[in-house]
């Protein structure tokens, strides 16, 4: 009896369901829901949020992506992801995408992955859900061996999620470290970036900021005022000017989002896709054997008179196109990228117009990090040397110039890419050794006729060696010392200099050597890693 009743009810249910269930109606409903969620994700914070961004002089997340990538190449991922927080009424505040846009695209025809925080939606705050979106593109970029770019514009951790948000940051940081030296990682700071969020950009290879609209700091002005009773503005504490000229945290800063995104595209063009790849070669009409006659007179006859080292670098590179990094920080040393015969080259050069080109703490750190990036990504290094030594003084010694200077020495000695160096004028003391000398496995080391390789300058040496002599006798000793050492012959006679060359031949020599060293291999003993003096 019960079984018959159950069967009758089941038949009735099936009849009713067949009458009501319309597969085509269900498919249309799903399609409508998908389209509604897609519009929701694309809309972000809506017209009001977009207008607020524009009023601040900032672009929206999707506008930024459109400018950064080649037209029509963006493939978005995880558009429908939503957070799962239920505290503080957050279950009522769910939006598709959750304030984070991630995906893949192309820049100059080459693949990249990216993520972009959407400030118009809950201030671009980091939730566990959108952190997972970042983690996914980080993993995919590493697996595919292509660069990853992060566009930062966020109020920080989503407070309502507590430790879940903090866990998201930790997972992102770990992936930054795992990818370091394997794929290029670039960070653009296009708005606020505060608290723990700052450490992801700090772990990447290059940080690019926008003047007046972006800032980075661990603790903001309000906390500084409360804890230290100091009043400081957001700009003075963590603006683009501070980080490109004083802290060295940022490599580049531009006037607006459009310029920053455009220059990011240009910077990326110098790099290979990964550490197993070679940098792209760009066709050039600039002759490889071009004689650079201007270099013959660039170094003044008076060794105490400064000259601009950029007047050496720019005439040498293809078409005079030199992409300088950290130009406002540690101005006594110049680093940046150019091309020689179409091939990417990293340049390091002492700048005689600033502190006579002396090496100091900031210059050592700046150049060492640049060299290590070049070495990780198979970019040859060309060094122009004009260094009277390490900067003396109480502040430098107590600030750790020994430890910081050792970083630069370590970076040059460790690098296995082709290393070519030209001594244009002074190469004194320990700084001679540090600046890509033959003793640090330099491949080709040259000197211009104006080169001086010595323990120190003539006057300083004479005052130590002949301190008991009269001033008149010391003048004669200075002349003798300059005759003996203020030239490239002593180093060349010992084989520490491969050749003394005319400055005008510098471009031709570099391009020829790069071709010879194209397949250079250099291996050291097995080790887990070196212990660079951090």
C-alpha positions in Angstrom: 0.0 0.0 0.0 2.7 2.4 1.0 4.8 1.5 -2.0 1.9 2.0 -4.4 1.3 5.4 -2.9 5.0 6.4 -3.2 5.0 5.3 -6.9 1.8 7.3 -7.6 3.3 10.5 -6.0 6.6 10.1 -8.0 4.6 9.8 -11.3 2.6 12.9 -10.4 5.8 14.8 -9.6 7.4 13.8 -12.9 4.2 14.9 -14.8 4.1 18.2 -13.1 7.9 18.8 -13.6 7.6 18.0 -17.3 4.9 20.6 -17.7 6.9 23.3 -15.8 10.5 22.6 -16.7 11.6 24.3 -19.9 15.3 23.7 -20.7 15.4 26.6 -23.1 14.0 28.9 -20.4 16.6 27.7 -17.9 19.4 28.3 -20.4 18.2 31.8 -21.1 18.0 32.5 -17.4 21.6 31.4 -16.9 22.8 33.4 -19.8 21.1 36.5 -18.4 22.7 35.9 -15.0 26.1 35.6 -16.6 25.6 38.7 -18.6 24.4 40.6 -15.5 27.4 39.5 -13.5 29.7 40.4 -16.3 28.3 43.9 -16.5 28.6 44.2 -12.8 32.3 43.3 -12.9 33.0 45.6 -15.8 31.1 48.5 -14.1 33.3 48.2 -10.9 32.4 51.1 -8.6 29.9 52.6 -11.1 29.8 56.0 -12.7 30.2 57.7 -9.3 33.4 55.8 -8.5 34.8 56.4 -11.9 34.2 60.1 -11.7 35.9 60.3 -8.3 39.0 58.6 -9.8 39.1 61.0 -12.7 38.7 64.0 -10.3 41.8 62.8 -8.5 43.7 62.7 -11.9 43.7 58.9 -11.9 42.4 56.4 -14.5 40.2 53.5 -13.6 41.6 49.9 -13.5 40.2 48.9 -16.9 41.4 52.2 -18.5 44.9 51.5 -17.2 44.9 47.9 -18.6 43.7 49.2 -22.0 46.6 51.6 -22.2 49.2 49.2 -20.9 48.4 46.3 -23.2 48.4 45.9 -27.0 44.8 46.7 -28.2 42.5 43.7 -28.1 44.9 41.3 -26.3 43.5 41.3 -22.8 42.0 38.0 -21.6 40.5 38.4 -18.2 40.5 35.7 -15.6 38.3 35.1 -12.5 35.8 37.9 -13.4 33.0 36.2 -11.4 35.0 35.7 -8.2 33.3 37.1 -5.0 34.4 37.3 -1.4 33.0 34.9 1.2 33.2 37.2 4.2 30.0 37.3 6.3 31.1 39.6 9.2 29.9 43.1 9.6 27.3 42.8 7.0 29.8 42.0 4.3 27.5 39.2 2.9 25.3 42.0 1.5 28.2 43.7 -0.2 29.3 41.3 -2.9 30.4 42.3 -6.4 31.7 40.2 -9.2 35.5 40.5 -9.5 35.7 41.8 -5.9 37.7 44.9 -6.8 40.5 43.1 -8.6 41.1 42.7 -12.3 43.5 39.9 -13.4 44.4 38.2 -16.6 46.9 38.0 -19.5 47.7 40.1 -22.5 50.5 41.3 -24.7 52.9 44.2 -24.7 54.8 44.8 -28.0 53.5 41.4 -29.1 55.0 39.6 -26.2 52.9 37.9 -23.4 52.5 39.2 -19.9 50.3 38.5 -16.9 48.9 41.3 -14.8 46.7 42.2 -11.9 45.1 45.6 -11.3 43.4 46.8 -8.1 40.2 48.7 -8.6 40.0 51.6 -6.2 36.4 52.4 -7.2 35.2 49.2 -5.5 35.7 49.2 -1.7 39.0 51.1 -2.1 40.7 48.3 -3.9 41.1 46.6 -0.5 42.7 43.2 -0.4 40.4 40.3 0.5 41.3 36.6 0.6 39.3 36.1 -2.5 41.0 38.7 -4.6 44.4 37.8 -3.1 43.8 34.3 -4.6 43.2 36.0 -8.0 46.6 37.6 -7.7 48.2 34.3 -6.6 46.7 32.5 -9.6 48.2 34.9 -12.1 51.6 34.9 -10.2 51.6 31.1 -10.5 50.6 31.1 -14.1 53.2 33.7 -15.0 55.9 31.6 -13.4 54.8 28.4 -15.0 54.6 30.1 -18.4 57.9 32.0 -18.0 56.6 35.4 -18.8 56.7 38.8 -16.9 54.1 39.9 -14.4 53.0 43.4 -13.8 51.1 44.6 -10.7 49.1 47.8 -10.9 48.6 49.0 -7.3 45.9 51.4 -6.1 44.5 50.2 -2.8 43.6 51.3 0.7 45.3 48.2 2.0 43.9 45.1 3.8 40.2 44.6 4.0 39.7 45.0 7.7 36.5 43.1 7.9 38.3 39.9 6.9 41.0 40.1 9.6 43.7 37.5 9.3 42.4 36.2 5.9 43.5 39.4 4.2 46.9 39.3 6.0 47.3 35.7 4.8 46.7 36.9 1.3 49.6 39.4 1.5 51.9 36.7 2.9 51.0 34.3 0.0 51.7 37.1 -2.5 55.0 38.0 -0.9 56.1 34.3 -1.0 55.4 34.1 -4.7 57.3 37.4 -5.3 60.3 35.7 -3.8 59.9 32.5 -5.7 59.7 34.4 -9.0 62.6 36.6 -8.2 65.4 36.2 -10.8 63.1 33.8 -12.9 60.7 36.2 -14.5 60.7 40.1 -14.6 58.3 41.5 -12.0 57.2 45.2 -12.3 55.1 47.2 -9.9 53.2 50.4 -10.7 52.0 52.5 -7.8 49.1 54.4 -9.2 47.4 55.5 -5.9 47.8 54.6 -2.2 49.9 51.6 -1.2 50.3 51.4 2.6 51.0 49.0 5.4 52.0 45.5 4.6 51.0 46.1 0.9 54.2 48.0 0.3 56.4 44.8 0.6 55.2 43.2 -2.6 56.4 46.2 -4.8 59.6 46.2 -2.7 60.2 42.6 -3.6 59.7 43.1 -7.3 62.4 44.2 -9.8 61.1 47.7 -10.6 58.7 50.2 -8.9 57.2 53.0 -10.9 55.2 55.8 -9.3 53.0 58.7 -10.4 53.7 62.1 -9.0 51.1 63.7 -6.7 48.6 60.8 -6.8 50.6 57.8 -5.5 52.3 57.2 -2.2 53.9 54.3 -0.2 54.6 54.0 3.5 54.4 51.3 6.2 52.8 53.7 8.7 50.8 56.8 7.6 50.8 60.4 8.8 48.1 59.7 11.4 50.1 57.0 13.1 53.3 59.0 12.9 51.6 61.9 14.6 50.1 59.7 17.3 53.2 57.7 18.1 56.0 60.3 17.5 54.0 63.6 17.7 55.4 64.5 14.3 53.3 66.2 11.7 54.1 65.2 8.2 52.1 65.2 5.0 51.3 62.1 2.9 53.5 63.5 0.1 56.5 64.2 2.3 56.2 60.8 4.0 55.7 58.6 1.0 55.2 60.5 -2.2 57.0 59.8 -5.5 59.6 62.5 -4.9 60.7 61.0 -1.6 61.0 57.5 -3.0 62.8 58.4 -6.2 65.3 60.8 -4.6 65.8 59.9 -0.9 64.7 56.4 -0.1 65.5 54.7 -3.4 62.4 52.6 -3.1 61.1 53.6 -6.5 63.0 53.5 -9.8 60.9 55.9 -11.9 58.2 58.6 -11.4 56.0 60.2 -14.0 53.5 63.0 -14.2 50.4 60.9 -14.8 49.0 57.4 -15.4 49.3 57.6 -19.1 53.0 58.5 -19.1 53.8 55.8 -16.5 52.0 53.1 -18.5 53.7 54.1 -21.7 57.1 54.1 -20.2 56.5 50.8 -18.6 55.9 49.3 -22.0 59.2 50.8 -23.1 61.1 49.5 -20.1 59.8 46.0 -20.6 61.0 46.0 -24.2 64.6 45.7 -22.9 64.0 42.4 -21.0 63.8 38.8 -21.9 60.6 36.9 -21.0 62.4 34.9 -18.3 65.9 33.9 -17.1 66.3 31.2 -19.7 65.6 33.5 -22.6 67.7 36.1 -24.3 66.8 39.8 -24.4 65.0 40.7 -27.6 67.2 42.1 -30.4 65.8 45.2 -32.1 66.8 46.0 -35.7 68.7 49.3 -35.9 70.1 51.4 -38.7 72.9 52.8 -36.5 76.1 51.4 -37.9 78.0 49.1 -35.5 81.3 50.5 -36.6 80.3 54.2 -36.2 83.2 56.3 -34.9 82.1 58.6 -32.0 84.5 61.5 -32.5 82.9 63.5 -29.7 84.4 61.2 -27.1 87.9 62.2 -28.0 87.5 65.5 -26.2 84.9 64.7 -23.6 87.4 64.2 -20.7 88.9 67.6 -19.7 92.7 67.9 -19.5 92.5 69.0 -15.9 91.7 65.9 -13.9 89.9 67.9 -11.2 87.4 69.3 -13.7 84.1 67.4 -13.9 82.3 66.2 -17.1 78.9 64.6 -17.6 79.2 60.8 -18.0 75.9 60.9 -20.0 77.9 62.6 -22.7 79.8 59.3 -22.9 76.9 56.9 -22.7 74.4 58.5 -25.1 76.7 58.9 -28.1 77.7 55.3 -27.8 74.3 53.5 -27.6 72.1 52.9 -30.7 70.4 56.1 -31.8 71.4 57.9 -28.6 68.5 56.2 -26.8 69.4 55.6 -23.1 66.8 54.6 -20.6 68.1 55.8 -17.2 66.8 54.4 -13.9 66.8 56.1 -10.5 68.2 59.3 -12.0 67.3 61.3 -9.0 68.7 58.9 -6.4 72.4 58.4 -5.8 73.3 60.8 -8.6 77.0 60.0 -8.3 76.4 56.8 -10.2 74.3 56.2 -13.4 72.5 53.0 -14.3 70.2 52.2 -17.1 69.6 50.4 -20.4 70.5 51.0 -24.0 71.1 48.9 -27.0 74.3 48.1 -28.8 73.8 46.7 -32.3 70.2 46.1 -31.4 71.2 44.1 -28.3 70.1 45.1 -24.7 73.0 46.3 -22.5 73.0 47.4 -18.9 75.2 50.4 -18.2 76.9 51.4 -15.0 78.9 54.6 -14.8 80.4 56.9 -12.2 79.2 60.4 -12.5 82.0 63.0 -12.1 79.6 65.9 -11.8 78.3 64.5 -8.5 80.7 64.1 -5.6 83.4 63.7 -8.2 82.0 60.2 -8.9 82.9 58.8 -5.5 81.1 55.6 -4.4 79.0 56.0 -1.3 76.4 53.9 0.5 73.4 54.7 -1.8 75.5 54.5 -5.0 76.7 51.0 -4.0 73.2 49.8 -3.3 71.8 51.3 -6.5 74.4 49.8 -8.7 74.6 46.4 -7.0 70.9 45.7 -7.4 70.9 46.8 -11.0 73.9 44.5 -11.7 72.2 41.5 -10.1 69.1 42.0 -12.2 71.1 42.2 -15.4 73.0 39.1 -14.4 69.8 37.2 -13.6 68.3 38.0 -17.0 71.3 37.5 -19.3 71.9 41.2 -20.0 75.5 42.2 -20.6 77.0 44.9 -18.4 79.2 47.8 -19.7 80.9 49.9 -17.1 82.5 53.4 -17.5 84.9 54.0 -14.7 85.9 57.4 -13.3 86.1 56.9 -9.5 88.5 58.7 -7.1 87.5 56.2 -4.3 84.9 55.7 -1.7 83.4 58.8 -0.2 85.1 59.5 3.2 83.5 60.8 6.3 81.9 60.0 9.7 78.4 59.5 8.3 79.6 57.1 5.6 81.7 55.0 8.0 79.0 54.8 10.7 76.3 54.2 8.1 78.2 51.1 7.0 80.0 52.0 3.8 82.2 48.9 4.3 79.2 46.6 4.2 77.3 48.5 1.5 80.3 48.9 -0.7 80.9 45.2 -0.4 77.5 44.6 -2.0 78.7 46.2 -5.2 81.9 44.2 -5.1 79.9 41.0 -4.6 77.5 41.8 -7.4 80.2 42.4 -10.0 82.3 39.4 -8.9 79.2 37.1 -8.9 77.9 38.2 -12.3 78.5 35.7 -15.1 77.1 37.8 -18.0 79.6 39.5 -20.4 81.3 42.3 -18.5 83.1 45.1 -20.4 84.7 48.1 -18.7 86.4 51.3 -19.8 88.4 53.5 -17.5 87.8 56.9 -18.8 89.9 58.8 -16.2 90.4 58.0 -12.5 90.4 54.5 -11.0 91.8 54.9 -7.5 92.2 52.6 -4.5 89.7 49.9 -3.6 87.1 51.5 -5.9 89.3 50.5 -8.8 88.9 46.9 -7.8 85.1 47.2 -7.2 84.2 48.8 -10.6 84.2 45.7 -12.8 88.0 45.2 -12.7 89.8 42.3 -14.2 90.3 40.9 -10.7 86.5 40.5 -10.4 86.3 38.3 -13.6 85.9 41.2 -16.0 85.9 39.9 -19.5 87.3 42.8 -21.3 88.9 45.8 -19.6 90.0 48.9 -21.5 91.5 52.2 -20.7 91.3 55.5 -22.5 94.6 57.5 -22.8 93.3 59.8 -20.1 93.1 56.9 -17.5 94.8 57.0 -14.2 95.1 53.8 -12.2 96.6 54.2 -8.8 96.2 53.7 -5.1 95.2 57.4 -4.7 95.7 60.8 -6.2 99.2 62.3 -6.5 98.9 64.9 -3.8 97.4 62.5 -1.2 100.1 59.9 -2.0 103.0 62.4 -1.7 101.7 63.8 1.6 101.8 60.3 3.0 105.0 59.0 1.4 107.0 62.2 1.8 105.3 63.9 4.7 108.6 65.2 6.1 109.7 67.0 2.9 109.3 70.7 2.3 106.4 72.1 0.2 108.8 72.7 -2.7 110.1 69.2 -2.6 106.6 67.8 -2.4 105.7 69.6 -5.7 108.5 67.9 -7.4 107.4 64.5 -5.9 103.9 65.1 -7.2 105.2 65.6 -10.7 107.2 62.3 -10.4 104.2 60.4 -9.0 101.9 61.7 -11.8 104.5 60.7 -14.4 104.7 57.2 -12.9 101.0 56.6 -12.2 98.7 59.2 -13.7 98.4 57.1 -16.9 97.2 53.6 -17.9 100.6 52.0 -18.5 101.3 50.4 -15.1 98.0 48.5 -15.2 98.4 47.6 -18.9 102.0 46.4 -18.3 100.6 43.9 -15.7 97.8 42.7 -18.0 95.1 44.3 -15.8 94.1 46.3 -18.8 93.6 44.5 -22.1 94.2 47.5 -24.3 94.5 51.3 -24.3 92.1 52.5 -26.9 90.9 55.7 -28.5 87.6 56.9 -27.0 86.1 57.3 -30.5 86.5 53.5 -31.0 84.5 52.7 -27.9 81.2 51.8 -29.7 82.8 49.6 -32.2 84.8 47.8 -29.6 81.8 47.1 -27.3 79.6 45.7 -30.2 82.5 43.5 -31.4 83.2 42.1 -27.9 79.5 41.5 -27.3 79.4 39.4 -30.4 82.4 37.4 -29.3 81.1 36.9 -25.8 77.6 36.0 -27.0 77.9 32.3 -25.9 80.0 32.9 -22.8 79.6 30.3 -20.1 81.0 30.7 -16.6 80.3 28.4 -13.7 81.5 28.4 -10.1 81.4 25.8 -7.4 78.1 24.3 -6.3 76.4 26.2 -3.5 72.9 26.8 -2.2 73.4 30.6 -2.5 76.0 33.1 -1.7 75.9 35.2 1.5 75.9 38.8 0.1 76.5 41.3 2.9 73.0 42.7 3.1 
